[in-house]
């Protein structure tokens, strides 16, 4: 008879955790990177108003009906601007009524 060499065998069944470690989890195909959603507000408008208010920059406001107004922005909020004018009454301008504005 042939000699039987001692083989190092595990006689105890492996635990379930050991089996899970050996089996790799199924891999998903790589998902394409989505672009991050841009922020709702950039605060650029607020920054511009604050800068012009602090410098007391003379501004020209062109309204949707074509009228132009000259003045300095005193304060602003979500819907309107208060414009101080020299030689004329101060005005509260609603933002939707302004077509565009620029530095005088």
trRosetta pair geometry for C-beta under 8 A, 3 or more apart (Angstrom, degrees):
i j d omega theta_ij theta_ji phi_ij phi_ji
10 14 7.3 43 126 -61 149 83
14 18 4.3 -104 176 79 112 136
14 19 5.9 131 108 -51 120 85
15 18 5.0 101 58 3 76 100
15 19 7.4 -141 99 -3 44 87
16 19 5.7 -55 -154 35 37 112
16 20 6.4 39 150 -21 68 105
17 20 5.6 -53 -148 35 34 112
17 21 6.5 36 154 -22 66 103
18 21 5.7 -52 -150 32 33 112
18 22 6.7 30 153 -18 63 106
19 22 5.8 -58 -153 35 33 110
19 23 6.4 17 156 -7 68 109
20 23 6.1 -63 -142 45 31 99
24 27 7.6 -11 139 -38 114 94
28 31 7.4 4 126 -39 121 90
39 42 6.3 131 77 -78 112 58
42 45 8.0 101 71 -1 86 76
43 46 4.8 -50 -163 43 73 117
43 47 5.8 81 136 -28 84 98
44 47 5.6 -53 -147 36 31 114
44 48 6.4 34 154 -22 64 105
45 48 5.8 -56 -153 33 30 112
45 49 6.6 27 153 -16 65 106
46 49 5.8 -55 -148 37 32 109
46 50 6.3 30 156 -17 67 108
46 76 7.9 -166 -121 87 63 129
47 50 6.0 -57 -147 38 28 109
47 51 6.3 29 155 -21 64 109
48 51 5.8 -57 -149 35 28 112
48 52 6.4 20 157 -12 64 108
49 52 6.0 -61 -148 41 30 105
49 53 6.1 29 156 -21 67 109
49 73 6.1 -118 -155 143 82 158
49 76 4.7 -59 -169 17 152 151
49 81 7.4 -143 -129 -112 123 110
50 53 5.7 -55 -143 37 29 112
50 54 6.2 27 160 -18 65 108
51 54 6.2 -57 -147 36 26 107
51 55 6.4 7 160 -2 62 113
51 57 7.9 16 123 -7 75 133
52 55 6.1 -65 -142 49 29 100
52 57 4.4 -82 -149 40 78 120
52 59 6.4 38 -174 -61 139 125
52 72 7.9 -171 153 -159 93 69
52 73 5.3 61 109 33 114 127
52 103 7.7 -150 -118 -92 112 92
53 56 7.3 17 -178 -75 32 47
53 72 7.9 109 -122 164 51 88
53 73 5.1 -81 -80 97 81 100
53 74 7.0 77 -133 -165 103 13
53 75 7.0 62 -122 -90 143 41
53 76 7.6 -128 -57 -5 132 101
56 72 5.2 1 -163 -153 71 141
57 72 6.9 148 71 -128 38 86
57 73 7.8 8 59 20 83 96
57 103 5.5 -58 168 -126 125 101
57 104 7.7 161 159 27 77 83
58 70 6.7 5 -177 -175 101 94
58 71 7.4 -146 -147 140 67 8
58 72 6.0 -58 -98 -75 48 84
58 103 7.2 86 80 -167 62 66
58 104 3.9 -56 116 41 103 129
59 70 7.3 170 85 -150 47 51
59 71 6.4 -26 59 74 86 52
59 72 6.6 124 11 -107 91 35
59 73 6.3 34 7 -29 145 91
59 83 7.5 -107 67 -130 115 112
59 101 5.5 13 176 179 117 116
59 102 7.1 161 -156 85 75 28
59 103 6.2 -59 -106 -110 64 41
59 104 6.0 -159 -111 -23 8 93
60 68 5.9 -10 -174 -170 100 109
60 69 7.3 153 -159 78 51 44
60 70 5.7 -21 -103 -99 69 73
60 101 6.5 169 85 -154 52 67
60 102 5.6 -12 56 62 98 76
60 103 7.6 38 13 121 85 9
60 104 5.0 118 -35 -83 93 83
61 68 6.8 152 78 -157 50 56
61 69 4.5 -14 59 60 104 96
61 70 7.7 -167 19 -75 77 26
61 71 7.3 -21 0 38 114 94
61 81 7.9 -173 -98 76 145 142
61 83 6.7 -83 -12 -91 144 158
61 93 6.3 -77 176 -114 163 170
61 98 5.6 -71 -164 -127 105 107
61 101 4.8 -20 -105 -103 63 103
62 66 7.3 -26 -172 -148 91 29
62 67 7.6 161 -154 85 50 40
62 68 5.3 -23 -99 -101 68 81
62 98 7.4 93 72 -164 49 68
62 99 4.9 -58 108 60 91 110
62 100 5.4 6 53 60 110 73
62 101 6.9 -173 18 -83 71 47
63 66 6.9 -30 75 38 79 21
63 67 4.6 3 39 59 121 87
63 68 7.4 -156 7 -80 79 30
63 69 7.0 58 -32 -6 105 105
63 93 7.8 -133 -94 -145 103 118
63 97 5.4 -18 -146 154 100 89
63 98 6.2 -68 -109 -108 56 42
63 99 6.0 91 160 -6 15 94
64 96 7.9 -13 -32 144 138 63
64 97 5.8 -112 6 -162 107 50
64 98 7.4 63 -34 89 80 2
64 99 4.9 143 -83 -62 51 95
69 83 6.5 79 132 119 129 161
69 85 7.1 -84 -180 -86 97 132
69 91 6.7 -57 -167 35 155 155
69 93 7.4 -169 58 -78 154 135
70 85 6.5 101 88 -129 66 100
70 104 6.2 63 -140 -89 102 142
71 83 3.9 93 93 169 141 102
71 84 5.5 169 -174 78 109 39
71 85 4.0 -68 -93 -80 114 74
71 86 7.7 168 -114 -1 72 64
71 88 7.9 -100 -78 69 113 113
71 90 7.6 125 -152 -130 147 64
71 91 7.1 175 4 32 167 103
72 83 6.9 142 64 -159 32 65
72 84 4.9 -23 61 60 90 97
72 85 7.9 169 18 -79 68 38
73 76 6.3 -8 -175 -47 121 105
73 81 5.6 -62 -130 -170 100 116
73 82 7.2 101 -162 73 58 56
73 83 6.2 -40 -97 -101 49 67
73 84 7.9 131 -140 16 1 81
74 82 4.5 -53 58 100 107 106
74 83 7.0 177 2 -106 89 13
74 84 4.9 91 -52 -27 112 105
74 90 7.3 5 -10 -153 142 131
75 81 7.7 178 94 -154 41 53
75 82 5.0 22 51 35 76 117
76 80 7.1 -161 -148 100 62 44
76 81 4.8 -18 -105 -107 91 72
76 82 7.2 -147 -74 16 45 71
77 80 6.1 16 51 50 89 71
79 94 6.2 -24 156 -144 89 80
79 95 5.8 -134 -171 13 40 108
79 96 7.9 -22 -161 -10 82 92
80 92 5.4 22 164 175 139 88
80 93 6.0 162 -161 83 83 44
80 94 5.0 -49 -98 -103 95 47
80 95 6.1 -133 -90 -23 35 78
81 92 7.5 166 82 -157 41 48
81 93 4.8 -12 59 60 91 100
81 95 6.8 99 -16 -75 92 77
81 98 7.5 34 18 -42 127 146
82 90 6.6 19 180 166 90 115
82 91 7.4 172 -153 90 50 44
82 92 5.5 -23 -101 -103 72 70
82 93 7.8 173 -91 18 21 73
83 90 6.5 176 88 -162 52 71
83 91 4.9 -6 56 60 102 91
83 92 7.8 179 18 -86 75 21
83 93 5.8 36 -10 -9 119 115
84 90 5.1 -27 -110 -112 53 107
85 88 4.2 -32 114 68 132 99
85 89 6.9 35 53 79 116 27
85 90 6.1 174 19 -97 79 46
85 91 6.8 40 -14 -2 120 97
93 97 6.1 -130 -172 71 82 117
93 98 6.0 67 154 -57 126 108
94 97 4.7 83 70 1 89 109
94 98 7.7 -164 93 -14 49 84
95 98 5.8 -55 -155 25 42 112
98 101 6.1 -19 -176 -40 128 104
